[in-house]
C-alpha cells in the first residue's frame, strides 16, 4: 500500500494530490492512503453547488475565515479548522456496481477501531440534523465525530472520511450560517470531537492511529508531499 503524508502548499494543490492518489490506484492495482490535516476551509459537496443559496453559503464561509472549495465525493459541506482530519483511501475495484456497502462498513469499522485505541467508544449512527448528514457516521452520546463518503470510478473507489479531532465549537459556529444559507437542517449541538469524547486533541496522534488501523499488516511505501 502507498501511504501519502503531508499537505500541499495550497488547497488546490492539496486536492490534486488526492486526485493523483486515486488516479494511479486503478492502473497499478496498488491501494493508496492519505490521512492529513487539510487547510482551513469549507469543502462543499455537489448537492451544495446546485443549491439556490450556494453563493450565500460561500460568502458566509469566507466571512468567518474559511476558504470555500468543492470536493468530488458525495455529502454536504464539511468544515476543516486546521486540526480536523481527512482520510482518503483509494482502492482498486473490478466492478463499480459492487462492493459499495462493504467499503462503507469497512471504513466505519476501521475508524471505530482507531478511536477505541484511545478508549473513545464511538457508535455507528447519525444524530438528527448533524453536519454532512449520511448513514455512515460515528457518534458519541448524540454528537457526530466522523462521517464517511465515497466516490466510485471505473477501476477504483475513493473512500473519504472526515474526523473532528478538536474545535467542535468553531465547526458548529461556521456551519450554522453555511447550512442556513443552503437550507439544510443543522443542530450545532450534534457536532462532537475526539477530544470532547475523552480522546487526544493532537491531530497527528489520531492520524497515525487511523493510518495503522487501515494499513493493518500490509507492507507500505511512504511518500511525502514536499
C-alpha positions in Angstrom: 0.0 0.0 0.0 1.2 3.5 -0.8 0.9 5.9 2.1 1.0 9.6 1.3 1.8 12.0 4.1 1.8 15.8 4.4 -0.1 18.7 3.0 0.4 20.6 -0.2 1.1 24.4 -0.2 -2.4 25.4 -1.3 -5.9 23.9 -1.1 -5.9 23.4 -4.9 -2.6 21.6 -4.9 -3.8 19.5 -2.0 -6.9 18.5 -3.9 -4.7 17.5 -6.8 -2.6 15.3 -4.6 -5.6 13.3 -3.5 -6.8 13.1 -7.1 -3.4 11.7 -8.2 -3.6 9.1 -5.4 -6.9 7.9 -6.9 -5.8 8.1 -10.5 -2.8 5.8 -10.0 -4.7 3.2 -8.0 -6.7 1.7 -10.8 -3.8 1.2 -13.3 -1.3 0.0 -10.7 -3.7 -2.1 -8.6 -2.0 -0.7 -5.5 -4.2 0.9 -2.9 -3.3 4.3 -1.5 -4.0 6.0 1.8 -3.8 9.6 3.0 -4.6 10.8 6.5 -3.9 14.6 6.9 -5.0 18.0 8.1 -6.4 20.0 5.2 -6.1 23.7 5.0 -8.7 25.8 6.9 -11.7 25.6 4.6 -15.3 24.6 3.9 -15.5 21.7 1.4 -18.8 21.9 -0.4 -20.4 18.8 -1.9 -22.0 18.5 -5.3 -25.6 19.0 -3.9 -24.4 22.2 -2.3 -23.1 23.6 -5.5 -26.6 23.1 -7.1 -28.5 24.7 -4.2 -30.2 28.1 -4.5 -28.2 29.5 -1.6 -24.8 28.3 -2.6 -23.3 31.8 -3.2 -24.6 33.0 0.1 -23.1 29.9 1.8 -19.7 30.6 0.2 -19.8 34.2 1.4 -20.7 33.0 5.0 -17.7 30.7 4.9 -15.3 33.5 3.7 -16.6 36.0 6.3 -15.6 33.5 9.0 -12.1 32.9 7.6 -12.9 29.6 5.8 -12.0 29.4 2.2 -14.7 27.6 0.1 -13.7 24.7 -2.2 -15.7 22.0 -3.9 -15.0 18.3 -3.4 -15.6 15.3 -5.6 -17.1 12.9 -3.2 -20.7 13.0 -2.0 -22.2 14.6 1.1 -22.9 18.1 2.3 -20.5 20.9 3.4 -17.7 20.0 5.8 -15.6 22.4 7.8 -11.8 21.9 8.3 -10.3 24.1 11.0 -6.7 23.1 10.7 -7.0 20.3 13.3 -9.7 18.4 11.5 -8.6 15.2 9.8 -9.4 14.0 6.3 -8.9 10.4 5.3 -8.6 9.3 1.6 -8.4 5.6 1.0 -8.1 4.7 -2.7 -8.9 1.1 -3.6 -8.8 -0.8 -6.9 -12.0 -2.4 -8.0 -13.1 -4.8 -10.7 -16.8 -3.8 -10.9 -18.0 -0.3 -10.0 -21.5 -1.8 -9.4 -20.4 -3.9 -6.5 -18.8 -3.5 -3.1 -20.2 -0.1 -2.2 -21.8 -1.1 1.2 -18.9 -3.4 2.1 -16.4 -0.5 1.6 -18.5 1.8 3.7 -18.8 -0.8 6.5 -15.1 -1.5 6.5 -14.2 2.2 6.7 -16.5 2.8 9.7 -15.2 -0.3 11.4 -11.5 0.8 11.0 -12.2 4.3 12.1 -14.0 2.9 15.2 -11.1 0.6 15.9 -8.7 3.6 15.7 -10.8 5.6 18.2 -11.1 2.7 20.5 -7.3 2.7 20.8 -7.9 5.9 22.8 -10.9 4.5 24.7 -13.3 6.6 22.7 -16.3 4.2 22.2 -17.9 5.7 19.1 -21.0 4.0 17.9 -22.3 3.8 14.3 -25.2 6.1 13.7 -26.2 9.6 12.6 -27.6 12.2 15.1 -30.6 14.1 13.8 -29.7 17.3 11.9 -25.9 16.6 12.0 -23.3 18.1 9.7 -22.7 16.3 6.4 -25.7 14.1 7.1 -25.4 10.5 5.9 -25.9 6.9 7.0 -22.2 6.1 7.6 -21.1 8.0 10.6 -19.7 7.6 14.1 -21.1 9.4 17.2 -20.6 9.6 20.9 -23.7 10.4 23.0 -25.5 12.1 20.1 -22.5 14.0 18.8 -21.0 13.2 15.5 -17.3 12.6 15.4 -16.8 11.2 11.9 -18.5 10.7 8.6 -17.7 8.6 5.5 -18.5 9.3 1.8 -17.4 7.6 -1.3 -16.6 8.2 -5.0 -16.5 5.3 -7.4 -14.8 5.3 -10.8 -14.4 2.6 -13.4 -11.4 1.0 -11.9 -11.0 2.5 -8.4 -13.0 3.8 -5.5 -12.1 6.6 -3.1 -13.5 6.1 0.4 -13.2 9.5 2.1 -13.8 10.4 5.8 -13.7 13.4 8.0 -12.8 13.1 11.7 -13.3 16.0 14.1 -10.3 15.9 16.5 -10.9 19.3 18.3 -12.5 22.7 17.7 -16.0 21.3 17.7 -17.5 24.7 18.7 -15.7 26.5 15.9 -17.0 24.0 13.4 -20.6 24.4 14.7 -20.3 28.2 14.6 -19.3 28.3 10.9 -21.6 25.5 9.7 -24.7 27.1 11.2 -24.8 30.1 8.8 -23.5 27.9 5.9 -26.2 25.3 6.3 -28.8 28.0 6.9 -27.9 29.6 3.5 -28.1 26.1 1.9 -31.5 25.3 3.5 -30.1 22.2 5.2 -31.4 21.5 8.8 -28.5 21.6 11.3 -28.2 21.3 15.1 -24.9 22.8 16.3 -25.0 20.6 19.4 -24.6 17.5 17.3 -21.0 18.3 16.5 -18.7 16.2 18.5 -14.9 15.7 18.6 -12.4 13.1 19.6 -11.1 15.4 22.4 -14.6 16.1 23.8 -15.2 12.3 23.9 -12.1 11.8 26.1 -9.5 11.2 23.4 -6.4 13.2 22.5 -6.6 16.7 20.9 -3.4 16.2 18.9 -4.3 15.6 15.2 -1.0 13.8 14.4 -1.6 11.2 17.1 -5.1 10.5 15.9 -3.9 10.4 12.3 -1.3 7.8 12.9 -3.8 5.6 14.8 -6.2 5.8 11.8 -3.4 5.1 9.4 -2.4 2.0 11.4 -6.0 0.7 11.5 -6.4 1.0 7.8 -3.0 -0.3 6.8 -3.1 -3.4 9.1 -0.3 -5.8 8.3 0.2 -4.6 4.7 3.7 -3.6 3.6 3.7 0.1 2.9 5.7 2.6 0.8 5.6 6.1 2.3 5.8 9.2 0.1 5.7 12.7 1.4 4.3 15.9 -0.1 7.1 18.4 -0.2 
